[in-house]
Amino acid sequence: MAIKCGWTKPLSAIKYELRCSIPEKYIIEMVCDMIGASKAYLKREYDQKEPYNYFIKNKNNMMMDEEAKTKLESYLEEIAK
């Protein structure tokens, strides 16, 4: 017996509205995670601009409230300078 799914759109087409804010300590943790991941993947090619570049490239796909995105972007931009 086949089970039918009620979805008619791909998941990427579904928009979510997030209303909860992210506490400051978790935004700082995201910054540290992005730096660590960049260092791990890029090894000797790493420089301080890479986490910011990654964020700019992917920020439209990140599911978080706009205030958190703005804070995260400003922290990463400050590190990139």
Buried (B, 14 or more C-beta within 10 A) or exposed (E): EEEEEEEEEEEEEEEEEEEEEBEEEEBEEBBEEBBEEBBEEEEEEBEEBBBBEBBBEEEEEEEBBEEBBEBBBEBBBEBBE
